[in-house]
Amino acid sequence: MFGASGTGDTSGYGGLVRSTTSKGSSERPYGSYFDEVADDLERAYPDFSQAIERVVVYRGELTLHVKRENLVDVAMILRDTLLFEVCMGVSGVHYPTDLDRELHAVYHLLSMTHNRRIRLEVSAPDSDPHIPSVVEVWAGNNWNERETFDMFGIIFDGHPGLTRILMPDDWRGHPQRKDYPLGGIPVEYKGATVPPPNERRSYR
């Protein structure tokens, strides 16, 4: 249990098991309303095959993997034509072993009109961590993009004020990346200080 590697477990326990999934697209039919969403998007967006890298259905959820240069165009069509009026936010993910795609931004979309949910996922290399901002499409993403920038270092081009939102402005690094040091660094949230992890809990 202790000393396991490659699981992404940073708890010190080492008991997690990493599962891997296919890198390719799911096969048709996707099931549920997913085929209709994919068909409607393909009709509304002529560059669908160039913009969408993969369509993945996993555990009853639809994820569209979008090239970053096409993100805003796809988002506009999803909002205005397919009526995904709400973006629930953007989450960052760091996959250090996913070469040239280490940083991922994941957007959870909701259509209140049709009671449907889908997900967009965009990747960027660690060497060029730029992804277009979608604040102009879903204004509520303003703070979510700031938090993802703060925690993962993804730079959202076009954001109206991309500054840190949790960590001090002069903080070095991005605490939720998997290569961020686990212990020995006190975490200074705005208005509070938390001791470093190795002083908060004993793994003995």
Residue, then its C-alpha position, 0 to 999 in steps of 0.5 A: m500500500f505504501g510507496a505506490s507510484g504513478t497513481g497521482d495519490t498525494s495523501g501519503y497513503g499510496g493506496l489509489v489505483r489509476s485506471t486508464t481509458s481509451k484515447g479515441s472517440s466513442e462509437r456511434p450510437y452514443g445513446s441518450y440525447f448525445d447523438e442529437v447534440a452531436d448532430d445538431l452541433e455538426r450541422a451548425y458548425p461546418d468545421f466540426s470535424q476539424a474543431i472537435e478532436r474526440v467525442v467521448v461518452y463515459r459513465g453516461e456523460l458526453t465530453l467534447h474534446v475541442k481544439r483550443e483555437n476553436l473553443v470560443d466559436v464552438a461555445m457560441i454555437l452551443r449557447d446560441t443554437l443548441l441553447f446551452e445557456v449556462c456554463m457551471g464553471v471551468s475546472g483545471v486538471h494537470y496530467p504530467t505524463d500527457l505530453d504536449r497536453e499536460l494542462h486541461a480545462v473542463y467546462h460543464l454546460l447546462s441547457m435549461t431549455h432542454n434539461r441537458r448536460i454536456r462537457l467541453e474539454v480543452s488541452a494545452p501544453d505546459s510550455d504554452p499554457h494558453i486557452p481562450s477565455v469564454v467570459e464573453v460567452w458565459a460571463g459567470n466564468n470570470w471568477n472560475e477562470r481566475e481560480t483555474f489560472d491561480m491553481f493550475g497556471i492556465i492563462f485564459d487569453g482575453h480574460p478582462g482581469l486575469t489575476r490570482i483569486l485565492m493566493p497572494d499576488d506574489w505567490r510562486g507556483h500553482p498549488q493544485r498542479k501535481d508537480y507542486p511540492l506537497g510539504g514544507i510550504p505554508v499556504e497563505y490564502k488571502g486573509a488566513t495562513v495554513p501550516p504546511p501539510n507536513e506539519r498538519r498531519s502525521y503519516r507515521 
